[in-house]
Amino acid sequence: MAHSLPQVLDFLETVKIQSAIFERGAASFDDCPDSRFPEFAFIGRSNVGKSSLINLLAGSEGLARVSGNPGRTREINFFTVNDQWSLVDLPGYGYAKVSKADRERFQEFIAAYLIERENLFCAFVLIDSRHSPQRIDLEFVQWLVEGGVPFALVFTKADKSKPAVARKNVTLFLDAMKAWSEGEPAVFMTSAKTREGRKEILDFIENALLG
């Protein structure tokens, strides 16, 4: 169905971040807000730069807490943008210093959100561009593919290594995915320091809302 001009203009205003506020934290899937807003979730290994990327996208340095201690996020944190859509900060995975019980709880919690959340438009999977493909990242992305969860790949910390190294690691990751995935997801290279990738991700969100 075609969008009217006013509808298109309204959505174009959506990605011009005018306000971004913390809505609530949810310690279980049942605690997630009953929201009508489209949601774009961010997940990755602990200390991959999730909070920094969320702050970059929102244009607010203090919106999501940035910590030097990996694994700080223990809840799903919801941030409402322009009172129209939401950024969602999911707990990081792969941090060895949390207890086994906590890891299992996080896994169940995250899985329930990703599979059952009806207004989830896309999960952005953050991967450190400095490293060759890590098994834990590949296994998580394979799980998303098998579960039919819409996702995109975001390679972070692009300023911390040579561009050729980052590009090689992206290529290796996409090549590894071919064993169990048809086609390629959207891919973004980002840096919280240089702001690389901000426009591209917001454009992607805009197109998802329009679609």
N, C-alpha and C positions, 0 to 999 in steps of 0.2 A: 504494500500500500504506500503511495507517495506521501511524503511529508509536505505540509503546507509551509509557505515562507515563514510565517510567525513561529511555527514549531522548529524549523531549522535554526532560526535566529536564537531561539531560546536555548537550544542545545549548544550552539556555538558559544553562548555566554557561559555555559556550564563549566567549561574547562579554563576559563579565565578565573583563577582562584581568587575569590573575593572574601571568603571566610572558610576556615577549617578549624573545627572544634572537636575536642575529645568528647565522645558521647557516653561511652561506658566500657568497662572491662567485663568480660564474661569468663567465669572460672569453669564453666561446663557448657555443653551445647544447649542445655535447657535455659541457661542464663542469657543466651544471645538475644539481643533486642528484637522485638516484633517490628521489623522495619519494612517499609515499602520501597526503600531506595535501592538502586542497583549497587552491587558491592564489587570492589576490586581488591583482592587479597594479596598479601605479600608474605612469602615464606622462603626459608633457606636455612643453611647451616648457621649455627650460632656464630656471631661475630662476622657475618658476611656483609653487613652494612645495611640491614633492613631499615632501622630507625633513621639513619642518615638519608636514605633514599626517600622515605616517606616525607621527611622534613623538606628535602629538596623539591619534591613534587608540589607540596603544599605551600612552599615559600615561607615556611615558619621554622626557624632553627630549634625552637623549644617544644614543638608539637608532640613528637614522639621522643621518649627518653633515649639518649645515646649513652651507652655504658661501655667501659673498658673491660667489664666482667661478662664474658660470654654466658648466655643462657638466662639473662635477667628477666626476659619476658615470660611470665607464668600464666598469662591470660590471653584471650583473644581481645584485642583492643580495637574499638570502632571509632573512627573519626568521620564526622559528617562534613562534607564539602558543599558550600553554597546552598545548604539545606536542600540538596537535590540528589547527591550520590555519596557513597562512602568508600574511604580507604580502610582496609582491615589489616591489622598487624597480627600475624599468627606467631605462636611460639616457635623458636628455632629448633631444628632437629640436629641430632648428632653430637650433643655436648655430653662428654663422658662423666662429668663430675656430679650430675644429678643422679638420684637413686634410680634403681631399676623400676621401682614402683611408679616413680614420677615419669620416667620415660614411657612406660606402658600407658599411663593415664593420658599423657600428652598425645601419644599416637592415636588412641581411641577418640580423644577430643577433636584433634585435627581432622581425622578421617571422617568423623560424623559431620563436621562443618563442610568439608570439601564435597562430600557425596550428597548430603541432604539439604544444604542451604539453597533454597529455590531461587533466591535473587542474587546468587553469585554469578557475575558475568565472566570473570577471568581470574585465575590464580597466576600471579607473577612469581616465578621460581628464580630466586637469586643465587648466582653461582660466582665464586671468586675467579676473575679472569686471569689471575696470576698462575693458576695451577692447571695441570692436565686433568682430564676427567676423573672425578672421584667416584668410587663405587656407590657411596651413600646417595649422591646426587642422582646418578643414573638410575638406581633402584627406585628412588622416589618418583622421578619423572616417568619411569615405566609404569609404576602404580597409577599415576594420573591418566596415562594413556589407556590402560586396561579398564579404568573406572569411568572413562568417558568425561573426565573433568576438563573443561576448557582452560588452557594455560598458555603462557608465553615465557620465554627464557630471558632473564636479565643478567648480563655479565657485569659484575661490579668492579670497582677499584681500577678502572682503566688507566688512571694516571700513575699507578704504582709499578708498571712494567712497560717494556717497549711495545709499541703497537703491533709489531710482527708477532711477538710472543702471545699477546692476547688473541689475535686473529687465529693463530695456530691452535690455541686451546679451544676456541669456539668451533673450529672445523673438526677437531678430534672428537668433541662432544657430539656434534651432529652426526658424524660418521658412526659413532658408537650406537646412536639411537636407531640407526637403520636396521638393526637386527630385530627390532620389535615395534617399529613405528613406520607408518606410511606417510610420506610427506614430511615437511618441517614446520615447526611452530614459528610464530613471530619471534625475532631475536633482537635484543637491544644491548648496546654497550653503554655503560654509564660510569660517571665519576661524580661523587658528591662535591669534590673539590673544584673541578672545572665546570660542573653543571652539564657535562656531556650526557645526552640521552633524555634530558627532561622534556624537551619539546616533543621528541618522537613518542615517548610514552603517553604524554597528555593527548597527542594527536590520535594515538591508538585508542585511548579511552573515549575520546570524542566520537570516533568512528563506531565504536562498540555501542555507544548510547544512541547514535543515529540509526544504527542497524536494527 
